């Protein structure tokens, strides 16, 4: 299991991750979602001990990654498929990794077969396509037969057959009781692969729940109803009956009706009572992409000017969308002033403020003045948080950050 408690990472005056807490449990594929620049890569690097947190901590199986005995046998990761010496063959690359970790050489040939590279095992990796490089990176992650696996965009560059193979591989690994943590921007693929979702925006937790609950929580389900096209009186009679029963009826462009507030059996009963024939009665649920876009619309840093003209971006100073922060449906858990929904407390952070910049030499406490003297507003916290780790003084920012650090901070 992966457990993060109060993770914070700053690069100079840039806060990449702020007070992030979550758990990734074994036996399920957990998707890690968020807009570009939200801190996903930084978080995964902190899990793997490549970056030191400014505050908080993260453990794998109860231990920090750097204290795991023979870590490659316990944790496998694919962060950058291009991190391979181009002059080495696929087999040489994996053999080097195996020798460093005390893994038998026969395991190299096994994972090459698993990822389908057995026929090009002796070819230099510099001639590999993007998809072949991804397969080699997945082979390296599987080399130690680990119980915990992290993948960053594992289907990038793969053809449809390869995407299906990765999807089935993730599910198989999770069914074996392993912890599988997958970061991706492909919503359609996450909808088919992931069981749980962790969504972050601007370095802070937005949601931690199942895919089904996430879609239901961030979308409005409706029923689509159609009456005979040549009988407008039937349509009017049904509209009146549904409205009187408390339903909301909106016309669709193709002549159908969109009904909210009533379940399908009730709509059918009302139509039968009103002696209205139905040509169509079907449920509609938003896709994961629609739910994700609705939740993260306030956390997108890079947006085309065409989006604002199309009404996809709120004007400066506008409040949260109607229905709650980030477009949450009325009655969603965690929304101030409303009754909690059917989801466990602490699964969603309803809104957050920009993290305050740290003063010289110490992390600012909640409510302390940020730079410039203005009181900083602490971010809203979920109702239930894991116990926070003792605060650690942030490491002094280096005078000149490396290119990788700057990319992670962005």
PyMOL commands that set and color helices and strands:
alter all, ss='L'
color gray80, all
select helices_A, chain A and resi 40-47+65-67+71-73+90-101+106-115+118-120+125-127+130-142+160-175+187-193+211-217+232-244+264-273+288-296+305-309+325-327+403-409
alter helices_A, ss='H'
color red, helices_A
select strands_A, chain A and resi 2-11+14-24+28-33+55-60+75-78+148-152+179-183+196-201+204-210+222-227+248-251+257-260+278-284
alter strands_A, ss='S'
color yellow, strands_A
deselect
rebuild
show_as cartoon
